[in-house]
Amino acid sequence: MPIIIPANSAISGGFDVTNSLMFNKADSAYLSRAQGTATGATKYTLSMWIKRCATGAEMNLIGVSSGNTIELIKFTAADKLEWYNRDAASNAATSATSNVFRDLSSWYHLVFVYDSTQGAAANQRKLYINGVNQTWGSAAAIQSNAVPGLNLSGATINIGAEYSPSYYYGGNMCEVNFIDGLALTADSFGEFDDDSGIWKPIDASALTFGNNGFYLDFKDSANLGNDASGGTDFSENNIVATDQGLDTCTNNFAVNNKLSNIASRWTFTNGNNTIQHANSTSWTAMISSIAPSVGKYYMETKITGGASRTMFGVMSADTNIIGYQTNLTTICLYYNLSGGEFQQSGSTTSGNNYGTLSDGDTAGIAVDCANNKIAIYKNGSALVTNHTIPTTVDGAIGFGFTSDSNNTVYQCNYGSPYYTISSGNADANGHGNFEYTVPTGYFALCTKNLAEYG
């Protein structure tokens, strides 16, 4: 059950990306607009940062159509990137990677460069991932009469869906740049950090975008399809203001870890922040995608179903999950909502005197990794503080959740909420957005805070 702390988001200083857009696959969410008259039909560059939320299914990043002319950039069901063009005469060209993309905890930077004036197929379509030019596993030459759909005059372009639309994308996007008429390289949009060598974004807003170009920064929650380059805005389809996120390529927030080997016993939505138990035959655990070993961190979860069969707390990152049950012997400490007590190894480790939570309540969890302490809050008020985490829960510690009821729903907020926050509280570093005041000395579980305290 891999726990990944994505280093490519832990850079301080430089260009800061403040917002992303969450495409919830279950909502059939996508952006769309009609393209105008292209600056040039032979060249374009598309740059985007993405954080996937699911694997094993076809999901489209871009879908374009104009009559029989089609262009798709997508993840296949085998988790490979595929770039497909079909012209009006049904001549098709497909390029695909041999490597797969299954990391759901970090951000990828993808740059697609189209140049039909090049002779070699490998030079007609270039792909950069985190600043590195890739070799296609298969690459077909573009047909001489094939017109790239992305800057085809009058074409309809969908972001986050196929042209139909269908095969919706599940995940986050930020810093989406489309340059009409120019074949650029990745260093127009990013650079390697001098100290760490990690690829990071740069400000690309001064580029010449061309007639059909666009820049989506997702900063306006009231207009998430806004083209910040000054072009025609995109229409928002099944997208709402709360789909705007703080989770970005320069500050990566934790989510729930869908890569765990018991993920099939949970359903994941809203960027892997909402989890619902999906099997009532056994207690099943879930853990956060980031598990720190030092520092103090805070998160909130709304209990919107099944509170009587709900427990949350901490788990060791190296927890051995056997089958569909958590090994409760040595690796976790959970707060039992219905009993108002802590449990370890399935046994009570504290009295029933801390207070209970009900459906609709927001639980706060504050973990002190250095001193092995945990605190639990109910709607902003402390139920218990400074409860000792057993030494058996050691090393990297993640926020953990468990249930054996299909009614259980956790709406987790690690600092980039997908639901409406009525008050709005950041930590002392200005990171995150929580319903209740972050306890003094505690911080959101994100890579900027990890870079300072982790």
C-alpha positions in Angstrom: 0.0 0.0 0.0 2.3 2.8 -1.2 2.3 6.1 0.6 3.9 8.7 -1.6 5.2 12.1 -0.6 5.4 13.9 -4.0 8.6 15.9 -4.0 7.8 17.7 -7.2 5.3 19.8 -5.3 7.5 20.7 -2.3 9.3 23.6 -3.8 9.1 27.0 -2.0 9.5 30.3 -3.8 9.2 31.1 -7.4 6.0 31.1 -9.4 3.1 30.0 -7.2 0.0 28.3 -8.7 -3.0 29.1 -6.4 -5.9 27.1 -7.8 -6.9 24.0 -9.7 -10.1 22.6 -11.1 -11.4 19.2 -9.9 -13.1 17.1 -12.6 -15.4 14.7 -10.7 -15.8 11.7 -13.1 -19.0 10.7 -11.4 -20.5 14.1 -12.3 -19.6 13.9 -16.0 -17.7 17.2 -15.5 -16.0 19.0 -18.5 -15.4 22.4 -20.1 -16.3 23.2 -23.7 -16.1 25.9 -26.3 -16.1 26.4 -30.1 -12.8 27.4 -31.6 -12.5 30.4 -33.8 -10.2 31.0 -36.8 -6.9 29.4 -36.2 -3.6 31.3 -36.3 -1.9 28.3 -37.9 -3.1 24.8 -38.8 0.3 23.1 -38.7 1.6 23.8 -35.2 0.4 24.0 -31.6 1.6 23.4 -28.0 -0.6 22.2 -25.2 0.7 22.3 -21.6 -1.2 21.2 -18.5 -0.5 20.0 -15.0 -2.7 17.1 -13.8 -3.3 15.0 -10.7 -5.1 11.7 -11.5 -7.8 10.3 -9.2 -8.4 6.9 -10.8 -6.8 4.3 -13.0 -7.8 1.3 -15.1 -10.4 3.2 -17.3 -10.3 5.3 -20.4 -10.4 9.0 -19.5 -10.0 11.9 -21.9 -8.0 15.0 -21.1 -9.0 16.6 -24.5 -11.6 15.8 -27.0 -12.1 17.8 -30.2 -14.5 17.3 -33.1 -15.6 19.0 -36.4 -17.6 16.8 -38.5 -15.6 13.6 -39.1 -12.4 15.3 -37.9 -11.5 14.2 -34.4 -8.6 14.6 -32.0 -8.2 12.9 -28.6 -5.6 13.1 -25.9 -6.4 10.5 -23.3 -5.4 7.9 -20.7 -6.2 4.4 -22.0 -7.7 1.7 -19.8 -4.1 0.4 -19.5 -3.1 3.8 -18.1 -1.0 4.8 -21.1 -1.1 8.2 -22.7 -2.5 8.1 -26.2 -2.7 10.9 -28.8 -5.2 10.3 -31.7 -6.1 12.2 -34.8 -8.6 11.4 -37.5 -9.1 13.6 -40.6 -12.3 14.2 -42.6 -11.4 11.3 -44.9 -11.0 9.0 -41.8 -7.2 8.8 -42.1 -6.0 8.2 -38.6 -2.7 8.6 -36.7 -2.1 7.3 -33.1 0.8 7.8 -30.8 1.0 6.0 -27.5 3.4 5.7 -24.6 4.8 2.4 -23.5 5.1 3.6 -19.8 2.0 3.8 -17.6 0.8 6.6 -15.3 -0.7 5.2 -12.0 0.6 7.6 -9.4 -2.5 9.2 -7.8 -0.7 11.2 -5.2 1.4 13.6 -7.3 1.2 16.1 -10.1 2.4 15.4 -13.7 3.3 18.1 -16.1 2.4 17.2 -19.7 3.4 19.1 -22.8 2.1 18.0 -26.2 3.8 19.6 -29.2 2.2 19.2 -32.7 4.2 20.1 -35.8 3.0 18.5 -39.0 5.8 20.3 -41.0 8.3 17.8 -39.6 9.2 14.7 -41.6 9.8 12.1 -38.9 6.8 10.8 -37.1 8.6 11.2 -33.7 9.1 14.9 -34.4 5.5 15.6 -35.5 4.2 14.8 -32.1 6.4 15.4 -29.1 5.5 14.6 -25.5 7.3 16.1 -22.4 6.6 14.7 -19.0 8.0 16.8 -16.1 10.4 18.5 -18.4 11.7 15.4 -20.1 11.1 14.6 -23.8 9.6 11.2 -24.1 10.0 8.4 -26.6 6.7 7.1 -27.9 6.1 3.4 -27.6 4.3 3.7 -30.9 4.1 6.7 -33.2 2.4 7.0 -36.5 3.1 9.8 -39.1 0.4 12.4 -39.4 -1.5 12.1 -42.6 -0.7 14.9 -45.0 -4.3 16.0 -45.1 -4.9 15.6 -41.4 -5.7 18.9 -39.6 -5.1 19.2 -35.9 -8.4 19.5 -34.2 -7.3 21.7 -31.3 -6.8 24.7 -33.5 -9.2 23.7 -36.3 -11.4 26.6 -37.1 -14.9 26.1 -35.8 -14.2 22.9 -34.0 -15.7 22.1 -30.6 -13.1 21.4 -27.9 -13.9 19.6 -24.6 -11.5 19.6 -21.7 -12.0 16.6 -19.4 -14.1 14.6 -21.9 -14.2 13.0 -25.3 -15.9 14.9 -28.2 -19.2 13.0 -27.6 -18.9 14.0 -24.7 -18.0 10.7 -22.8 -15.1 8.9 -21.2 -14.8 11.7 -18.6 -11.5 12.6 -16.8 -11.3 12.1 -13.1 -8.8 14.3 -11.4 -7.4 17.8 -11.0 -5.9 20.2 -13.6 -4.1 23.4 -13.2 -2.1 25.8 -15.4 -3.6 24.8 -18.8 -2.0 26.6 -21.6 -2.8 26.2 -25.3 -0.5 28.0 -27.9 -2.0 28.2 -31.4 0.5 28.3 -34.2 3.8 27.6 -32.4 5.7 24.4 -31.6 7.4 25.2 -28.2 9.3 23.0 -25.7 8.6 22.3 -22.1 10.9 25.0 -20.8 8.4 27.6 -22.0 6.2 26.4 -19.1 8.6 25.0 -16.5 12.1 24.7 -15.2 14.3 22.5 -13.0 14.8 23.9 -9.5 18.4 24.9 -9.0 18.6 23.4 -5.5 16.5 20.2 -5.8 16.5 19.5 -9.5 12.7 19.1 -9.3 10.6 20.2 -12.3 8.4 23.2 -11.4 6.1 25.6 -13.3 7.0 29.1 -14.4 4.8 32.0 -15.3 3.8 31.5 -19.0 1.2 34.2 -19.2 3.4 36.4 -21.4 3.4 33.9 -24.2 1.7 34.6 -27.5 -1.3 32.4 -27.4 -2.7 32.9 -30.9 -6.3 33.2 -32.1 -7.4 29.9 -30.7 -5.1 29.8 -27.8 -6.2 29.9 -24.1 -4.9 30.0 -20.6 -7.0 28.5 -17.8 -5.8 29.4 -14.3 -9.1 28.5 -12.5 -8.8 31.5 -10.2 -12.4 32.7 -10.5 -14.7 30.3 -8.7 -17.7 32.1 -10.3 -16.3 31.5 -13.8 -14.0 28.4 -13.8 -14.0 28.4 -17.6 -12.5 31.8 -17.8 -9.8 32.2 -20.5 -7.2 34.3 -18.7 -5.4 35.0 -22.0 -8.4 37.1 -23.1 -10.1 34.7 -25.4 -13.6 33.2 -25.4 -14.4 31.6 -22.1 -15.3 27.9 -21.8 -18.7 26.7 -20.8 -18.9 24.8 -17.6 -20.7 21.4 -17.7 -21.5 19.8 -14.4 -18.9 22.0 -12.7 -19.7 24.1 -9.6 -17.8 26.7 -7.6 -16.7 24.1 -5.0 -14.8 22.2 -7.7 -12.2 24.9 -7.5 -9.3 23.6 -5.4 -6.2 24.7 -3.5 -4.4 21.5 -4.4 -2.0 22.5 -7.1 1.4 21.6 -8.7 3.1 24.0 -6.3 1.3 22.9 -3.2 0.1 19.3 -3.2 -2.5 18.3 -0.6 -3.1 14.9 0.8 -6.2 12.9 -0.3 -7.3 9.4 0.5 -5.0 6.7 -0.8 -6.9 4.9 -3.6 -3.7 2.8 -4.3 -4.2 0.7 -1.2 -4.8 -3.0 -1.7 -8.3 -2.7 -0.1 -9.5 0.2 -2.2 -12.1 -2.1 -3.8 -14.0 -2.0 -0.5 -14.5 1.8 -0.8 -15.9 4.1 -3.4 -14.0 7.3 -4.1 -15.4 10.6 -5.4 -14.6 14.3 -5.4 -10.9 14.0 -6.1 -10.6 11.0 -3.7 -11.6 13.2 -0.8 -15.0 11.5 -0.3 -14.9 7.8 0.7 -17.9 5.5 1.3 -17.6 2.0 2.6 -18.7 -0.5 0.0 -18.8 -3.8 1.8 -20.5 -4.6 5.1 -18.9 -8.0 5.8 -15.8 -6.8 7.6 -14.1 -3.7 9.0 -12.0 -2.1 6.3 -9.4 0.7 6.6 -8.4 3.6 4.5 -5.3 5.9 4.9 -4.2 9.3 3.7 -1.9 9.5 0.6 0.7 11.5 2.6 2.0 10.1 5.9 4.5 12.4 7.7 7.0 11.2 10.4 7.6 14.6 12.0 5.5 17.8 12.5 2.0 18.6 13.6 -1.0 18.2 11.2 -4.7 18.8 11.2 -7.6 17.7 9.0 -11.4 17.6 9.1 -14.0 15.1 8.0 -17.7 15.5 7.8 -19.6 12.4 8.9 -22.6 12.3 6.5 -23.7 8.7 7.0 -23.2 5.7 9.3 -21.7 7.4 12.3 -22.5 4.5 14.6 -20.2 2.3 12.6 -17.4 4.8 12.1 -13.9 5.1 13.6 -11.0 7.4 12.6 -7.6 8.2 13.9 -4.0 7.3 12.8 -2.3 4.4 11.0 1.3 3.5 10.4 2.2 4.0 6.8 3.6 0.4 6.6 0.3 -1.1 7.8 -0.1 -4.6 6.6 -3.6 -5.0 5.4 -4.5 -8.6 5.0 -7.4 -9.4 2.7 -10.1 -6.9 3.6 -9.4 -6.4 7.3 -7.0 -4.1 9.0 -4.5 -5.8 11.2 -5.5 -4.0 14.4 -2.8 -5.6 16.6 -0.1 -3.0 16.4 -0.6 -0.4 13.8 -3.6 1.9 14.4 -5.4 3.9 17.0 -9.0 4.9 16.2 -11.6 7.1 17.9 -14.9 5.3 18.2 -17.6 7.8 17.4 -20.5 5.9 19.0 -18.5 5.0 22.1 -16.6 8.2 22.6 -13.4 6.1 23.2 -10.1 5.2 21.6 -9.6 1.7 20.4 -6.5 -0.2 19.5 -6.4 -3.9 18.6 -10.2 -3.8 18.7 -10.1 -3.2 22.4 -11.0 -0.1 24.4 -8.0 1.9 25.5 -9.9 4.8 27.1 -13.1 5.3 28.9 -16.4 6.3 27.4 -16.1 9.9 28.6 -14.9 11.8 25.6 -18.2 12.4 23.8 -19.7 11.1 20.6 -20.4 12.4 17.1 -23.5 12.0 14.9 -24.2 12.2 11.2 -23.7 15.8 10.0 -21.0 16.6 12.6 -17.5 17.7 11.5 -14.7 15.9 13.2 -11.3 17.5 13.5 -8.1 15.3 13.9 -4.9 16.8 15.1 -1.8 14.6 15.1 1.6 15.5 16.7 4.1 13.1 15.1 7.0 14.3 17.2 5.4 13.7 20.6 3.0 10.9 19.6 -0.2 12.7 20.6 -3.6 12.9 19.0 -6.5 15.3 19.6 -10.2 15.0 18.5 -12.5 17.9 17.9 -16.3 18.0 17.4 -17.5 21.0 15.3 -14.5 23.0 16.5 -14.7 22.0 20.2 -12.1 19.7 21.7 -13.4 16.3 22.9 -9.9 15.0 23.8 -6.4 16.5 23.7 -3.0 15.0 24.1 -4.1 11.4 24.0 -1.0 9.2 23.6 -0.5 7.4 20.4 1.0 3.9 21.2 4.6 3.4 20.2 3.5 0.6 18.0 2.1 3.3 15.7 5.4 4.6 14.6 7.4 5.9 11.7 5.4 7.6 9.0 1.8 8.1 10.3 -1.2 8.7 8.1 -4.7 9.8 9.0 -6.8 6.6 9.0 -10.5 5.7 8.7 -12.4 2.5 9.1 -15.9 1.1 9.0 -17.9 -2.1 8.3 -21.1 -0.3 7.2 -22.1 0.6 3.6 -23.8 3.7 5.0 -20.5 5.2 6.2 -19.5 8.3 4.3 -16.4 10.4 5.2 -16.2 13.8 3.4 -12.5 14.5 4.1 -10.9 17.9 4.0 -7.1 17.9 4.1 -7.1 21.6 3.4 -8.5 21.7 -0.2 -12.3 21.2 0.4 -14.7 20.3 -2.4 -17.7 21.3 -0.3 -18.8 24.7 0.9 -16.9 26.1 3.9 -19.1 28.6 5.8 -16.3 30.3 7.8 -12.9 29.6 6.2 -9.8 29.1 8.3 -6.3 28.6 7.0 -3.4 27.4 9.1 -0.8 29.8 10.5 1.2 29.6 7.2 -1.9 30.6 5.2 -2.4 27.1 3.7 -5.7 25.2 3.6 -9.3 26.1 4.1 -11.1 24.6 7.0 -14.5 25.0 8.6 -13.0 25.5 12.1 -10.0 27.1 13.6 -6.8 25.1 13.1 -5.3 24.3 16.5 -2.3 26.4 17.4 0.9 24.9 16.1 -0.8 22.5 13.7 -0.8 22.7 9.9 -2.6 21.4 6.8 -1.1 18.2 5.4 0.4 19.6 2.2 3.8 19.7 0.6 4.6 23.3 1.4 4.1 22.5 5.1 6.1 19.3 4.7 9.0 21.2 3.2 9.1 23.4 6.3 8.2 20.9 9.1 8.3 17.4 7.6 
